[in-house]
Every structure is written in structure tokens, then in C-alpha cells.
Amino acid sequence: MSRKHSIQEEDAEINMTPMLDIVFIMLIFFIVTTSFIKETGIDPNRPEAETATQQARGNILIAISETGQVWMEKRPVEIGQVRALVENARAESPESSVVIIADEKSATGILIQVMDQVRLGGVQNVSVAADEGNN
């Protein structure tokens, strides 16, 4: 009788190893596929354009406020710092593209200066964000 009793106790165990393996594999999958969105720190009013098209989100975001202040990585920066910050971001991700989100009331001259700094930083793929026009 004691022999039958010990066999039943062994069969009652649940092996958790396969379930833990699956959970860890899913965790790794979600970590790898997560896209990390970088924000500028402000949300300017973008101008409308009838020819605006939806593009894939850029890796490097630069915002220009109504007063002409430049923002990157949730903090204000000087125009002279843009080149170094773009070079650092490009070192992390060589295929980076830049999206400049300029307020509709910001000066065009500042936008051009920022674009020049981005291109001097080694990124040639520069886009300017706009809202789709109302038709």
C-alpha cells in the first residue's frame, strides 16, 4: 500500500519550468519590439499644409516654440548645441531621421538655422512637421 501512495504523490506535482520559459520568452519579445518614442518637451501649433503626408516617425525630434526657443529631449537648447546633440543621437542610431516641429508663428530664420545644424550633424533626411490641411 505504501508503494501506491508514493506514486500518486509524484504524479500530483506540476512542473512550472515550461510556463516560466514561455513567460521569459514573451518578456524578451516585448522588450525587443517596443519602440521608444522620444519627445521634444513642448507641443507647438504646427502649420497646416494641403500637401502634408503621413510619414514614419523620426528618431530625432526637434521643436521650435512660438518665441523661437529650440527644444530637444524635453529641455531647451541653444542652436549651437543642436549639431552635437544630433551627432550623439546619430551615433546611437546611424539610420536616424530628423523631424523638426516648428510652431506656425516661429521665425523662418530659426528653422533654417536648425536645419543647417542638423545637416552639419550628419543627418540629411530632415522633415518639417505640418498638420494636414482641411479640404
VENPEDA-V567355 format. One line per field, one symbol per residue. ss: DSSP state (H for helix, E for strand, C for the rest). A space follows every 10 residues. Layout:
# VENPEDA-V567355
ss = ???
This chain:
# VENPEDA-V567355
ss = CHHHHHHHHH HCCCCCHHHH HHHHHHHHHH HHHCCCCCCC CCCCCCCEEC CCCCCCCCCE EEEECCCCCE EECCEEECHH HHHHHHHHHH HHCCCCCEEE EECCCCCHHH HHHHHHHHHH CCCCCEEECC EECCC
